[in-house]
Amino acid sequence: MPITINNPLDMHLHLRDADMLKTVAPLSSESFSGAIIMPNLVPPVSTKEDVIAYKKRILNASEHPNFTPYMTLFFKPTYSKEFLESVKDEVTAIKLYPAGITTNSEGGVSGFDVEELRPTLEAMSELNIPLCIHGETNGFVMDREAEFVSIYEMLATNFPNLKIIMEHITTKASVEALDRFKNLYATITLHHLMITLDDVAGGMLQPHLFCKPIAKRPEDREALRKVALKAHPKVMFGSDSAPHPQHAKESCGCAAGVFTAPIALQVLTELFMEHSNIENLQAFVSENAKRIYTNIEVPNKTITLEKKPFTVPNSYGEVVPMYAGETLNYTITAIQ
């Protein structure tokens, strides 16, 4: 039985730049209608001119029509209301990184003093610009996200009109926070729905499954699956597909990131079918995002998948994808 998905959206995507952008942008633009693009380049995307120029480079590299990159700014507490008003029509959200917590985040926020953040966050609230957050402290690696929940609570309480997206959540604690605050939402990745820390480091180390936030415990994965498979209205798909060249993954000091863009819809379809929740896949990969991000326009695109074997390539250029060389049960058979 063919499965159709209308206007799929990836609400957290890394496309990088230069040659890497040319490799990975066509893969997302082929099967997704749009994606929230992360701003952590070197240097980060932090001005209106940066946003416009990066969007142009993405569109030039994408190759496929009917794909919209939804641009973001790298959060700075010094953004004025006047600046945000000037850039509002060019961005869909602003992304906040704790300083040094993940790839290219050295210029992020080093403290969460609510009064220091207030001018920018209140301006964002007034202008209806969502705040996306990589929610981790610098504590013990397995506890970093759970420890950050108190910061989410502080921000949600102090800025009740600010739409806050908890990015790529990985823990039961984050799932439970969703329903405590009206203005908290979340993205969930493919890999965190599929793996636990045991898959990463329980046997031989699997560098292509190493990411930040790191995969957690089985009970955390089950909490994520519960809300994703039911398409809880406050969660949406965000791949956090994060390409690195093979030499940067298979090395001392392994780069953090899992590359899932070319296989995301196939694996999600299988997961939702296995759990008899295929009727909720459309909401998880499209409808919820459109309700949460009310300021996006979504190009029309219909993806058809069928239960036919698909062998994942060993690499796409210099990038090794999740499940490289393995055979998946579903394949994309038509894109309209």
N, C-alpha and C positions, 0 to 999 in steps of 0.2 A: 504494500500500500504506500503510495507516494505521500510524503510529508511536505507541506508547503509552509514557509515562513515569509510573512510580508514585512518588508522594511526593517530588517534586522539592524540593531544598533549595538555598538561596542562603546560603552560609556567610560572606558579607561584604557587608553592605548598609547604605547610608546612607538614612535616612528623614527626616532633619531634624526640624522641629517646626512647630507653628502651621499657617499656611495651606499651606506646602509639604508638611507631613506629610499633610494632608487630600487633597492632589493625588496624591501618589505611593504612599501606603500601599495604596489599593485596587488598584493595578496589580500589586504584588508579592503581595498576599494572594489575588488571584484565581487565579494560576497556580502559586504555590509553597505547599508545606505548611508551611514555616517558614524563618526566616532569622536569622542572627547579626546583631544590630543594633549599629552603631557608636555609641560614647558621646561623640563629640567635638561636643557641643552647646556653646552659650555661655550659662551656664557649663557645664563638662563634667559628665557623670553620674558622680558620685564618692561618693555615699552610698547607703545602703539605701533611704532615702526617695526619692532621685532615681530609682533603678531602678524602684521600685514605681509611682511617679507617671508616669514616661515609658512604661512598659509599658501602663498604663491608657489613656494618650492614644493609643498606637499601636492598641490593640484597638478603641477607640472610632472611630478613623479608618479602620480596615481595610475595613469593609463586607462582606467575604466570610468565611464560616465556614471552619473547618478550616485555620487559619493560626496558627502559634505564633511570636511574636517571642522569640528566645533572647537574653536581655539580657546586656550587658557593662558592666564598670566601667572608667573611665579610670584607668590605672595610676598609683599613687603609691608611692614607696619607703617611705613612712611607714605603710602599712597593717599593722596588727598581726595576729597570728594570731587573737586574740579577735574583732577586727572581721571578718576573713575568715570565721570560723566563723559569725558572726551573719548574714552576707549570702550564704553559700554556696548556700542553697536558692533564691535569687532570681536568681542569675547563672549563665551557662553558661561564661563566660571573662572574662579581664581583658585589656584592650587597652593596649599600651605604644606611645607615640609619642615619638620623639626630639623635643626641644623645637623648635618653629617650623618643622618640616620639611614640613608639609602643612596643610590647612585646619583651623583651630581647634585647633592643637596647641601653642600657646604655653606651656601648663602642663605639657608633657611632660618627659621625662628629659633633663637637660642633660649628663650624663656617665654612663659605664658602668663605674663603680667596683664591682667584683664584691662587695666587702665591704659597701658601702653598700646594695646590692640584696639581699644574702643573706637577711636576716631575712624579708622579704616573699616572696621566691621560694622559700625553703625551706618556709615555711608553705603556699604554694600547692601545692608538691610533695606535702606531707603530706595536704592536703585534696583533692588531685586536681582542682585548678582549672587549666585550660589557660591558657597565656600566648600571646596573639596580638600580633604585632609588625609595625609598619610599618618595614621594614628599609632605611633610607637614612641615610647620613652627610650632612654639609653640604658635601661636596666638589664637584668638577665634576659637572654634572647627569647625564651619561651613565655616570659611574663610581660614583655614590652607592650603588647597591644592591650592586654587586660588592665595594665597600669594606666594606660592612656584614657580609659573609659571615664575616669574622674575629670579629665580635661574636657572631653566631649560634654559631660554634664555641666561643667562650669560655663562653657561657651553657649550651650543650648539654653541655659537658664538666664544668662546675662543678655543674650541677643535672641529673644524669642521669635523675632520676625526674620531672622537670618536662616536661610535654607542651608543645612550642613550635611554634606555627604561624607559618611565614613567610608573611606576607600578600601577596597580589597580586604574586607573583614575576614578574620580567620578563627575567631573564638566564639564560644558559647556566650561569654560575657558581652561581647559586642552585639550579638543577636538579641540578647535580653534588653539591652539599652534602647533598641529600636522603638519599642512600644511605650517607653517611659517618657519620651519627649516628642511632641508633635512635629518639631522641626528637624529631627534626625532621620536620615535616609542612609542607604548603603549600596555599594557595588560588591558583587561576589564574582570571583574568577572561576575559570574552568578548572585550573589545577588544584585550587583549594577544595573544590567539590570532589576531586578524584583521589587525592593523595593525602597521606599523613607523613609525619616526620620519619616514620619507619621506612617509607618508600625512598626517602632522601638518603638516610644514613643508617638504616637498620642492618644492611649487609654491606656490599661494596658501595662506596660513596657514589652517588649519582649527581654529577655536577650540573646536568641540564635540568634537574628538578630543584636546584637550590635557588631560593628567592627570598625577598624581604617584602612583607613579613614571612618568616619561615613557616612551613607547613606545621600544623599542630597535632593534637591528639585525636584519636577516633571519635571521642564524644564531641569535640569541636566540629569535626567534619560532619557529623550527623546533624548538629544544630544548623549548620549552613545548608545542608541538603533539605532539611525540613522546610525552611522558609523559601528556598529557591524552587523546589519542586511544587510547592503550593502557590508559587508566584505571589508571595506576600506583597501587598501593594507598595511597600516602602523599600523593596530591594529590586535591583536590576543587574543585568549582566554587564560586567566590565572586565575584559580579558586580562588587563595588566600584562598583555603580551609584550615582552621586553627583550628584544634581540641583542645579542652580543656575538662577535665573531668567535668561532670555535676555539681559537687559541686563547681567548680571554676566559672561556668557561672551563676548558680542560687544562688548568694551570694552577700553580700555587697562587693563592689569592683569588680564587674563583669569583668571577663577577656574578652579582645577584640578578636573576631574571629568568623566566621561563617563556619560551617562544611558542605561542599557541595559535596565532592568528589564522594559519591555513587549515587548522583542524578543529577549530572551536565549534562550529555549527554541527559538524558530523558527530563529535563526541557528545555534545549536549543532547542531540536528538536521540542517541542511543541511551543515554542516562535517563532521560524523561520517558522513553518507551519502556525501559526495563522496570521502572517504578510505576507504570500505568498512569503517568501524569502528562502525557503528550499534549493534552488540551491546554496545559498551562505554559507551554514553551513560548508561545507567541507573546504572552504578557511579560514573561521574564526577559526576553531578548528584544522587546520593542515597546509594547503598550505602557508598561510601568514607567519606562524612561521618558516617554512623551508626556506623561502626566506629571512627573517630577520636574523635568526641565520644560517648563511651559513656554520658554522662549526659543525653542528650536523648530526649524522647518525640516521635514524629513523627505528626501527624494524617494520616489516610488521604485521599489525593487522587490521581486518575488524570487525566492530561492526554493527549489524543489530538491528534496533528498529522497533516496530510495535505499532499501536494504540490499546493497551490493558491496562486495569487498573493495576497500580502498587502501592501498599500501602507501603509507606515509613516506615521502622521500627521505633519504638519509640526510639531506641538507637542502637548504635554499640559499644558493650562493655560499657565503661563509657561515651561515647560521644553521644550527642543528635544532630541529623542532622537537617538541614533546612527542613521544611515541615514534621517534625516527626509526624507520625500517619495519615497523609493526603494521599489521593489517587491521583496519577498523571495519566495522560491520555496515556503516552507512557512508554513502558517497553523494556529493552534489551532482545531480544529473541535469539541471537546467537553471539558468539565471535569466530572468526577464526584467 
